[in-house]
Amino acid sequence: MDFVFHEDQTIKEFIMDNKDSFEKFLLSEAVNVRDKIDEIRLTGNINLIHNAHQLVGYIIDQKEEELVAFAKQEGEVWAKFALTLDFKLEWVQAIRRTIWNYLHEFDRLHGRHNNRDEFYEMEKTVNDQIDRFLNVFFIRYTNIKDDLIESQKQLVENLSVPVIPITSSICVLPLIGALDVERITTIEEKILTEIRKLRVSRLILDLSGMADIEEEAIDLLFRVIEGVAMMGCDTVITGLRPDIIRKIINLGYSFDRKAETKGTLQQALKDYL
């Protein structure tokens, strides 16, 4: 391969003067990523080639502070746009191999024959910088992912427990889907908080959309109703299906003295409004 070369070049200048061949070699090393470059640019507005030159510059100049900031920025973007981690790892490792190839060519063209101490010092400098980038990148990626998962979990929990005010003293909580122990625990916390905040005196718990309820969750459901009563709020149960009623009875539970029952939500709203 022919290189643009002159005696007073620095390694950084050597790479920039041979930018096209550098990029060609880099893409040849990143077999899986090269076909995804345009897709990644469209998904996260990430220019992998430009970012590779930026990373190489920080490594060659040993600008650790800028390298760390860049790694955090990259980690955040890749997490937010759910980009594949194996592509990032392959890309950075391809950058590592490309840097070493051009360091070798740079020394060869200068007729340099480094001794072992010089080589190992260079190896430590370059590889430590790349490993530092990867370490910071993955830590930032993981932290952002955890934050996103937690925020999505909170959103789902809020959507799964929609306490709907009907009047200043009446609220409706429609429960849809299956009820398990984890969801009942979330419901308990949300209901008690909303009753206190809204000063509700009657809670209509509509179960017409409930697909199923775990046996362990039935006991917790009755605990929720007791907690609601302790806060001075009456519970009205609507929409109980026969199969759910049979399950509750077979486990020895009853809504007597714990909650009032109505056939449908419409009936309850008609009676109380």
N, C-alpha and C positions, 0 to 999 in steps of 0.2 A: 504494500500500500504506500502511495506517495503522500508525504506530509509537507505542510508548509512549515518551514523550520529556519531559524537563524540563531546565531550563537548567543545573543544576549536575551533570548526569550526566557520568561519565567514559565513554570509549569502551567499556571493559570492562563497565560497568554497563548501557550502552545495548544491548550485545549480549545480556547476560543478561536484561534486562527484555523483550527481544524474542526470547527463546529459540525459541519455536515457529516464528516466521516465519524466523528464522535457519536452523533445521534444514530447513524446507521449501525455502528457497532453495538450501541446500547439496545436498539430495537432487535438486533439479531440475538442478543442475550436474553431478552424478555419475550419468549416465544408466545406465551399465553396472553400477555398484556397488550402486545402491539396491535392485536385485532380489536381491542376494547378501548383504545385511546379516544376515539370519537364519541363512543357511548359514555365514557366517564366524563368527558368534557360537557356533554349535553346534560347529564344527570346532575353533576355537582359543580359545573363551571370550573373544572379543574384541568389545567393545561399541564399534563404530565411531563412533557419535554421541557417546558420553561421551568417547572419546579425542579426537574433534575439538575439543570444548570445552576439554579439557585442553591440547591443542596451542595453540589460540588464546590461552588464558590465558598460556602461557609466552611466546608471541610478543608479545602486547600489553604484558606486564610486562617484556619483554626479560630473562627469566631464562634465560640461555644454559646455565648449568650443569645446571639441571633439564631444559631442552630436549634437551641432549645425552644425558643419562641416559635420558630417555624414548625417544629415537630408538634407542638401543642395545637397550632393552627390547623395543621394537616389532620391530626387526630380528631379534632372537633368536626371538621368538614366531612371526613369519611364516616364518622359515626352518625351525623345528622342525616346524611343522604344514604345510609345503609349500604355503603359500597363494600365490595368483597375484600376481606382482609388478606386472603392468599394472593390477590393481585398486587396489593401494596407490598407484601413481603417479597414477592418475586421481583417487583420493580426495583426496590432498594437493593436487593442482592445483585441485580443486573448492574445497577449503578456502581456498586462496590467492585465488581469484576472489570467494568469499563475503566474506572479510575486506575486500577492496578495495571491494566493493559497500556494505558497512556503514560503512566509513570515509567513503565518499562521502556516504551518507545522513546520517551523523552531522554532517558539516560543513555539508551543505545545510540541515538543520534548525536549526543554530546560526547560519545566515546567514554562514558563514565563506567567504572567498575567499582561499585560500592563494596566496602568491606562489610562483614557481618554485623558489626555494631551499628553502622549507619543504616543498613537494611532493616534491622529489627526495630530501631528507633522510628523509622518511617512507617513500618508495619503497625507499630503501637499507635502512632499518631492518627493514621488514616482509619484503621479499624475501630479504634476507641471512639472516634467521632461518629462513625456510621452506627455503631452499636448504641451510642448515646442517643442518637436520633431515633432509632427503633424503640429503645426503652421508653423515652418520653412520649413518643407517638402512641404506643400501645397503652400506656397508663392513661393518657388523655382520652384516647378512644374508649377505653373501658369506663372511665368516670362519666363521660358524656352519655354513653349507652345506658349506664345504670340510672342516670338522671332521667333520660327519656322513658325508660321502662317504668320508673316510679311515677312519673307524671301521667303516663298512659294508664297505669294501674289506678291512679286516683280518679282519672276521668271516667274509666269504666265503672269504678265503684259508685261514683256520683250518679252516673246514668242508670246503674242497676238499682239505685235506691231513690227514685224520684218522689220526694214528699211534695205533694201539690196542695197549696192552700186553696180552699173553696170559699170559706168566709174567714172572718177574723178569729174564729174559734174552732173551725173544722178543717181538717186536712185529709187528703186521700193518699194512700200509698199502694199503687198497683204493683204486684209482684208477678213478674213474667219469667218463664223458664224454670229450670230446676233449682231447688234450694238445698244447699249443702251446709256443712258446719261453718266453713269460712265465710260464705255469703251471709248467713244468719248473724254471725258475729259483726260483720260490717253493718248490716241492717240495724242491729241493736244500738250500736254507737251513733249512727246517723239519726235514728228516730229520736232517741233521748235528747240529743243535741238540738234537733229541730223543734221538739215540743217545748223545750226550755226557751229557745230563742223566739219562737212564734207565739208562745203562751197558748198553746192549743188545749182545748178541753175535750175534744172528741177526735179520735183517729179512726178513719175507715180503712181497714186493711182488705183490699180486694185481691182474692186468690183465684179469680176466674182464669187468669192467664198462666197459672202455675202448672208446669208440666208434671213435676214430681217433687217429692221431698224425701230426703234421707231420714231413716229412722232416728239417727243421732241428732238430726236437726230439729225434730219435732219437740224434744225436750227444751231445746234452746228457744224455739218459737214461743213456748209457753212462758219461759223465763222473760222474754221480751215483753209479753203482754203483762206480766206481773210488774215489771219495771215501769211500764207505761202507767199502770194503775197507781203505783207509788208516787208518781209525779202529778197525781190528781187528774189524770186524763182517762176517759173511757175509750175502750176499743170496740169497734164494730167489725165483725168478720163478714165478708160477702163473697159470693162466687164459689163456695165449697163444692167440689165435685164428689160424686158417690165414692169413687176409688180412694180419694184422699180421706174422706170421712171414715171409710172402713179401716184404713191404715191407722188413723188416730185412735179409733175405738179399740182395735186389736192390741194396741200398745197400752191401753188402760187410761187414756187421756179423755178429757171432756172439757168443753168450753163453758159449762155451767158455772156461773158466778165469776168467771174470768172475763168473758166478753159476750156481747150481744151478737147474734147472728142474723143476717138477712139473706134472702135468696140471691139477690143481684145488687150490683152497685147502683143501678137506676132506682131500685126500691129504696135503698138507704138514703140516697140523695133526695128522693121525693119526701120521705118521712121527716128528714131533718132540716130540709130547706123549705 
